Amino acid sequence: AAEAPADCHDNEAEKLQLEVARPSSPPDDRLPPGCLTGVVVSDAMQKTVTVRVERTRKIPKYQSIQKFHRKYMAHDEDESCALGDTVRISPCRPLSKRKHYLVQEIIRKAKSIE
């Protein structure tokens, strides 16, 4: 006489199915804050590359877009970057007076002229 109704178990089964069928959140492919993408303009130093990062800025007064650039020193532990490579750099603790970035990945290798 103390039995639960048959549809009670069905409700629990439906809840479990809904939990399983619910799509998971999308993978977090965003970059860490402060990551920059640029081109290697110098690799003359040991384990260090100079990366030129170009950005654009809108000038509201003239409704025009201005391009500007800045050079960053980045640490390249295995010295795999070459002149002209497109790289992604990420901020890290200060490694020297001017070097506060690490080479995270090489996005595109430069075409070598041989």
CNS distance restraints for C-alpha pairs under 8 A (distance, minus, plus):
assign (resid   4 and name CA) (resid   8 and name CA) 6.74 0.50 0.50
assign (resid   5 and name CA) (resid   9 and name CA) 7.74 0.50 0.50
assign (resid   6 and name CA) (resid  10 and name CA) 6.98 0.50 0.50
assign (resid   7 and name CA) (resid  11 and name CA) 6.26 0.50 0.50
assign (resid   8 and name CA) (resid  12 and name CA) 6.69 0.50 0.50
assign (resid   9 and name CA) (resid  13 and name CA) 6.28 0.50 0.50
assign (resid  10 and name CA) (resid  14 and name CA) 6.11 0.50 0.50
assign (resid  11 and name CA) (resid  15 and name CA) 6.23 0.50 0.50
assign (resid  12 and name CA) (resid  16 and name CA) 6.30 0.50 0.50
assign (resid  13 and name CA) (resid  17 and name CA) 6.21 0.50 0.50
assign (resid  14 and name CA) (resid  18 and name CA) 6.09 0.50 0.50
assign (resid  15 and name CA) (resid  19 and name CA) 6.23 0.50 0.50
assign (resid  16 and name CA) (resid  20 and name CA) 6.26 0.50 0.50
assign (resid  17 and name CA) (resid  21 and name CA) 5.93 0.50 0.50
assign (resid  18 and name CA) (resid  22 and name CA) 5.90 0.50 0.50
assign (resid  31 and name CA) (resid  35 and name CA) 6.62 0.50 0.50
assign (resid  32 and name CA) (resid  90 and name CA) 7.58 0.50 0.50
assign (resid  34 and name CA) (resid  90 and name CA) 6.24 0.50 0.50
assign (resid  34 and name CA) (resid  91 and name CA) 6.17 0.50 0.50
assign (resid  35 and name CA) (resid  88 and name CA) 6.76 0.50 0.50
assign (resid  35 and name CA) (resid  89 and name CA) 5.63 0.50 0.50
assign (resid  35 and name CA) (resid  90 and name CA) 4.44 0.50 0.50
assign (resid  35 and name CA) (resid  91 and name CA) 6.65 0.50 0.50
assign (resid  36 and name CA) (resid  53 and name CA) 7.08 0.50 0.50
assign (resid  36 and name CA) (resid  88 and name CA) 5.65 0.50 0.50
assign (resid  36 and name CA) (resid  89 and name CA) 5.35 0.50 0.50
assign (resid  36 and name CA) (resid  90 and name CA) 6.51 0.50 0.50
assign (resid  37 and name CA) (resid  53 and name CA) 6.23 0.50 0.50
assign (resid  37 and name CA) (resid  86 and name CA) 7.12 0.50 0.50
assign (resid  37 and name CA) (resid  87 and name CA) 5.74 0.50 0.50
assign (resid  37 and name CA) (resid  88 and name CA) 4.44 0.50 0.50
assign (resid  37 and name CA) (resid  89 and name CA) 6.32 0.50 0.50
assign (resid  38 and name CA) (resid  51 and name CA) 5.73 0.50 0.50
assign (resid  38 and name CA) (resid  52 and name CA) 5.27 0.50 0.50
assign (resid  38 and name CA) (resid  53 and name CA) 4.32 0.50 0.50
assign (resid  38 and name CA) (resid  54 and name CA) 6.81 0.50 0.50
assign (resid  38 and name CA) (resid  86 and name CA) 5.63 0.50 0.50
assign (resid  38 and name CA) (resid  87 and name CA) 5.66 0.50 0.50
assign (resid  38 and name CA) (resid  88 and name CA) 6.58 0.50 0.50
assign (resid  38 and name CA) (resid  89 and name CA) 7.95 0.50 0.50
assign (resid  39 and name CA) (resid  51 and name CA) 5.34 0.50 0.50
assign (resid  39 and name CA) (resid  52 and name CA) 5.31 0.50 0.50
assign (resid  39 and name CA) (resid  53 and name CA) 6.71 0.50 0.50
assign (resid  39 and name CA) (resid  84 and name CA) 5.77 0.50 0.50
assign (resid  39 and name CA) (resid  85 and name CA) 5.61 0.50 0.50
assign (resid  39 and name CA) (resid  86 and name CA) 4.49 0.50 0.50
assign (resid  39 and name CA) (resid  87 and name CA) 6.16 0.50 0.50
assign (resid  40 and name CA) (resid  49 and name CA) 6.55 0.50 0.50
assign (resid  40 and name CA) (resid  50 and name CA) 5.72 0.50 0.50
assign (resid  40 and name CA) (resid  51 and name CA) 4.42 0.50 0.50
assign (resid  40 and name CA) (resid  52 and name CA) 6.33 0.50 0.50
assign (resid  40 and name CA) (resid  81 and name CA) 7.53 0.50 0.50
assign (resid  40 and name CA) (resid  82 and name CA) 6.96 0.50 0.50
assign (resid  40 and name CA) (resid  83 and name CA) 5.38 0.50 0.50
assign (resid  40 and name CA) (resid  84 and name CA) 5.16 0.50 0.50
assign (resid  40 and name CA) (resid  85 and name CA) 5.46 0.50 0.50
assign (resid  40 and name CA) (resid  86 and name CA) 6.47 0.50 0.50
assign (resid  40 and name CA) (resid  87 and name CA) 7.16 0.50 0.50
assign (resid  41 and name CA) (resid  49 and name CA) 7.62 0.50 0.50
assign (resid  41 and name CA) (resid  50 and name CA) 5.70 0.50 0.50
assign (resid  41 and name CA) (resid  51 and name CA) 5.82 0.50 0.50
assign (resid  41 and name CA) (resid  52 and name CA) 6.44 0.50 0.50
assign (resid  41 and name CA) (resid  83 and name CA) 5.72 0.50 0.50
assign (resid  41 and name CA) (resid  84 and name CA) 6.23 0.50 0.50
assign (resid  42 and name CA) (resid  49 and name CA) 5.68 0.50 0.50
assign (resid  42 and name CA) (resid  50 and name CA) 5.05 0.50 0.50
assign (resid  42 and name CA) (resid  51 and name CA) 7.33 0.50 0.50
assign (resid  42 and name CA) (resid  83 and name CA) 6.05 0.50 0.50
assign (resid  43 and name CA) (resid  48 and name CA) 6.57 0.50 0.50
assign (resid  43 and name CA) (resid  49 and name CA) 4.68 0.50 0.50
assign (resid  43 and name CA) (resid  50 and name CA) 6.61 0.50 0.50
assign (resid  43 and name CA) (resid  81 and name CA) 7.40 0.50 0.50
assign (resid  43 and name CA) (resid  82 and name CA) 6.45 0.50 0.50
assign (resid  43 and name CA) (resid  83 and name CA) 6.36 0.50 0.50
assign (resid  44 and name CA) (resid  48 and name CA) 7.85 0.50 0.50
assign (resid  44 and name CA) (resid  49 and name CA) 7.38 0.50 0.50
assign (resid  45 and name CA) (resid  49 and name CA) 6.78 0.50 0.50
assign (resid  46 and name CA) (resid  79 and name CA) 7.56 0.50 0.50
assign (resid  47 and name CA) (resid  75 and name CA) 5.83 0.50 0.50
assign (resid  47 and name CA) (resid  76 and name CA) 4.79 0.50 0.50
assign (resid  47 and name CA) (resid  77 and name CA) 5.33 0.50 0.50
assign (resid  47 and name CA) (resid  78 and name CA) 6.91 0.50 0.50
assign (resid  47 and name CA) (resid  79 and name CA) 5.47 0.50 0.50
assign (resid  48 and name CA) (resid  73 and name CA) 6.66 0.50 0.50
assign (resid  48 and name CA) (resid  74 and name CA) 5.63 0.50 0.50
assign (resid  48 and name CA) (resid  75 and name CA) 4.69 0.50 0.50
assign (resid  48 and name CA) (resid  76 and name CA) 5.31 0.50 0.50
assign (resid  48 and name CA) (resid  77 and name CA) 7.78 0.50 0.50
assign (resid  48 and name CA) (resid  79 and name CA) 7.62 0.50 0.50
assign (resid  49 and name CA) (resid  73 and name CA) 5.83 0.50 0.50
assign (resid  49 and name CA) (resid  74 and name CA) 5.40 0.50 0.50
assign (resid  49 and name CA) (resid  75 and name CA) 6.53 0.50 0.50
assign (resid  49 and name CA) (resid  76 and name CA) 6.58 0.50 0.50
assign (resid  49 and name CA) (resid  81 and name CA) 7.52 0.50 0.50
assign (resid  50 and name CA) (resid  71 and name CA) 6.43 0.50 0.50
assign (resid  50 and name CA) (resid  72 and name CA) 5.64 0.50 0.50
assign (resid  50 and name CA) (resid  73 and name CA) 4.61 0.50 0.50
assign (resid  50 and name CA) (resid  74 and name CA) 6.24 0.50 0.50
assign (resid  51 and name CA) (resid  71 and name CA) 5.49 0.50 0.50
assign (resid  51 and name CA) (resid  72 and name CA) 5.20 0.50 0.50
assign (resid  51 and name CA) (resid  73 and name CA) 6.28 0.50 0.50
assign (resid  51 and name CA) (resid  74 and name CA) 7.03 0.50 0.50
assign (resid  51 and name CA) (resid  87 and name CA) 7.92 0.50 0.50
assign (resid  52 and name CA) (resid  69 and name CA) 6.56 0.50 0.50
assign (resid  52 and name CA) (resid  70 and name CA) 5.73 0.50 0.50
assign (resid  52 and name CA) (resid  71 and name CA) 4.42 0.50 0.50
assign (resid  52 and name CA) (resid  72 and name CA) 6.46 0.50 0.50
assign (resid  53 and name CA) (resid  69 and name CA) 5.48 0.50 0.50
assign (resid  53 and name CA) (resid  70 and name CA) 5.49 0.50 0.50
assign (resid  53 and name CA) (resid  71 and name CA) 6.21 0.50 0.50
assign (resid  53 and name CA) (resid  72 and name CA) 7.60 0.50 0.50
assign (resid  54 and name CA) (resid  67 and name CA) 6.93 0.50 0.50
assign (resid  54 and name CA) (resid  68 and name CA) 5.81 0.50 0.50
assign (resid  54 and name CA) (resid  69 and name CA) 4.29 0.50 0.50
assign (resid  54 and name CA) (resid  70 and name CA) 6.71 0.50 0.50
assign (resid  55 and name CA) (resid  67 and name CA) 5.79 0.50 0.50
assign (resid  55 and name CA) (resid  68 and name CA) 5.55 0.50 0.50
assign (resid  55 and name CA) (resid  69 and name CA) 6.02 0.50 0.50
assign (resid  56 and name CA) (resid  65 and name CA) 6.46 0.50 0.50
assign (resid  56 and name CA) (resid  66 and name CA) 5.55 0.50 0.50
assign (resid  56 and name CA) (resid  67 and name CA) 4.44 0.50 0.50
assign (resid  56 and name CA) (resid  68 and name CA) 6.19 0.50 0.50
assign (resid  57 and name CA) (resid  65 and name CA) 5.59 0.50 0.50
assign (resid  57 and name CA) (resid  66 and name CA) 5.26 0.50 0.50
assign (resid  57 and name CA) (resid  67 and name CA) 6.44 0.50 0.50
assign (resid  57 and name CA) (resid  68 and name CA) 7.77 0.50 0.50
assign (resid  58 and name CA) (resid  63 and name CA) 6.79 0.50 0.50
assign (resid  58 and name CA) (resid  64 and name CA) 5.77 0.50 0.50
assign (resid  58 and name CA) (resid  65 and name CA) 4.40 0.50 0.50
assign (resid  58 and name CA) (resid  66 and name CA) 6.18 0.50 0.50
assign (resid  59 and name CA) (resid  63 and name CA) 5.63 0.50 0.50
assign (resid  59 and name CA) (resid  64 and name CA) 5.46 0.50 0.50
assign (resid  59 and name CA) (resid  65 and name CA) 6.06 0.50 0.50
assign (resid  59 and name CA) (resid  66 and name CA) 7.08 0.50 0.50
assign (resid  60 and name CA) (resid  64 and name CA) 7.12 0.50 0.50
assign (resid  72 and name CA) (resid  98 and name CA) 7.98 0.50 0.50
assign (resid  72 and name CA) (resid  99 and name CA) 7.40 0.50 0.50
assign (resid  72 and name CA) (resid 101 and name CA) 7.59 0.50 0.50
assign (resid  73 and name CA) (resid  98 and name CA) 6.49 0.50 0.50
assign (resid  73 and name CA) (resid  99 and name CA) 4.95 0.50 0.50
assign (resid  73 and name CA) (resid 100 and name CA) 7.07 0.50 0.50
assign (resid  73 and name CA) (resid 101 and name CA) 6.68 0.50 0.50
assign (resid  74 and name CA) (resid  89 and name CA) 7.00 0.50 0.50
assign (resid  74 and name CA) (resid  99 and name CA) 5.79 0.50 0.50
assign (resid  74 and name CA) (resid 100 and name CA) 6.67 0.50 0.50
assign (resid  74 and name CA) (resid 101 and name CA) 4.60 0.50 0.50
assign (resid  74 and name CA) (resid 102 and name CA) 5.02 0.50 0.50
assign (resid  74 and name CA) (resid 103 and name CA) 5.98 0.50 0.50
assign (resid  75 and name CA) (resid  99 and name CA) 7.04 0.50 0.50
assign (resid  75 and name CA) (resid 100 and name CA) 7.97 0.50 0.50
assign (resid  75 and name CA) (resid 101 and name CA) 6.22 0.50 0.50
assign (resid  75 and name CA) (resid 102 and name CA) 4.70 0.50 0.50
assign (resid  75 and name CA) (resid 103 and name CA) 5.96 0.50 0.50
assign (resid  76 and name CA) (resid  80 and name CA) 7.06 0.50 0.50
assign (resid  76 and name CA) (resid  81 and name CA) 7.19 0.50 0.50
assign (resid  76 and name CA) (resid 102 and name CA) 6.58 0.50 0.50
assign (resid  76 and name CA) (resid 103 and name CA) 5.63 0.50 0.50
assign (resid  81 and name CA) (resid  85 and name CA) 6.52 0.50 0.50
assign (resid  81 and name CA) (resid 106 and name CA) 7.29 0.50 0.50
assign (resid  82 and name CA) (resid 109 and name CA) 7.75 0.50 0.50
assign (resid  82 and name CA) (resid 110 and name CA) 7.41 0.50 0.50
assign (resid  83 and name CA) (resid 110 and name CA) 7.13 0.50 0.50
assign (resid  84 and name CA) (resid 109 and name CA) 7.35 0.50 0.50
assign (resid  84 and name CA) (resid 110 and name CA) 5.03 0.50 0.50
assign (resid  84 and name CA) (resid 111 and name CA) 7.94 0.50 0.50
assign (resid  85 and name CA) (resid 106 and name CA) 6.99 0.50 0.50
assign (resid  85 and name CA) (resid 107 and name CA) 7.65 0.50 0.50
assign (resid  85 and name CA) (resid 108 and name CA) 5.89 0.50 0.50
assign (resid  85 and name CA) (resid 109 and name CA) 4.69 0.50 0.50
assign (resid  85 and name CA) (resid 110 and name CA) 4.69 0.50 0.50
assign (resid  86 and name CA) (resid 106 and name CA) 6.15 0.50 0.50
assign (resid  86 and name CA) (resid 107 and name CA) 5.47 0.50 0.50
assign (resid  86 and name CA) (resid 108 and name CA) 5.10 0.50 0.50
assign (resid  86 and name CA) (resid 109 and name CA) 6.48 0.50 0.50
assign (resid  86 and name CA) (resid 110 and name CA) 7.37 0.50 0.50
assign (resid  87 and name CA) (resid 103 and name CA) 6.87 0.50 0.50
assign (resid  87 and name CA) (resid 104 and name CA) 7.49 0.50 0.50
assign (resid  87 and name CA) (resid 105 and name CA) 5.84 0.50 0.50
assign (resid  87 and name CA) (resid 106 and name CA) 4.42 0.50 0.50
assign (resid  87 and name CA) (resid 107 and name CA) 5.21 0.50 0.50
assign (resid  87 and name CA) (resid 108 and name CA) 7.03 0.50 0.50
assign (resid  88 and name CA) (resid 103 and name CA) 6.13 0.50 0.50
assign (resid  88 and name CA) (resid 104 and name CA) 5.54 0.50 0.50
assign (resid  88 and name CA) (resid 105 and name CA) 5.43 0.50 0.50
assign (resid  88 and name CA) (resid 106 and name CA) 6.43 0.50 0.50
assign (resid  88 and name CA) (resid 107 and name CA) 6.79 0.50 0.50
assign (resid  89 and name CA) (resid 101 and name CA) 6.05 0.50 0.50
assign (resid  89 and name CA) (resid 102 and name CA) 5.42 0.50 0.50
assign (resid  89 and name CA) (resid 103 and name CA) 4.50 0.50 0.50
assign (resid  89 and name CA) (resid 104 and name CA) 5.16 0.50 0.50
assign (resid  89 and name CA) (resid 105 and name CA) 7.24 0.50 0.50
assign (resid  90 and name CA) (resid 101 and name CA) 5.40 0.50 0.50
assign (resid  90 and name CA) (resid 102 and name CA) 5.41 0.50 0.50
assign (resid  90 and name CA) (resid 103 and name CA) 6.58 0.50 0.50
assign (resid  90 and name CA) (resid 104 and name CA) 6.11 0.50 0.50
assign (resid  91 and name CA) (resid 100 and name CA) 5.95 0.50 0.50
assign (resid  91 and name CA) (resid 101 and name CA) 4.38 0.50 0.50
assign (resid  91 and name CA) (resid 102 and name CA) 6.32 0.50 0.50
assign (resid  92 and name CA) (resid 100 and name CA) 5.58 0.50 0.50
assign (resid  92 and name CA) (resid 101 and name CA) 5.35 0.50 0.50
assign (resid  92 and name CA) (resid 102 and name CA) 6.52 0.50 0.50
assign (resid  93 and name CA) (resid 100 and name CA) 5.94 0.50 0.50
assign (resid  93 and name CA) (resid 101 and name CA) 7.75 0.50 0.50
assign (resid  94 and name CA) (resid  98 and name CA) 7.72 0.50 0.50
assign (resid  94 and name CA) (resid  99 and name CA) 6.12 0.50 0.50
assign (resid  94 and name CA) (resid 100 and name CA) 4.54 0.50 0.50
assign (resid  94 and name CA) (resid 101 and name CA) 7.78 0.50 0.50
assign (resid  95 and name CA) (resid  99 and name CA) 5.49 0.50 0.50
assign (resid  95 and name CA) (resid 100 and name CA) 5.86 0.50 0.50
assign (resid  96 and name CA) (resid 100 and name CA) 7.21 0.50 0.50
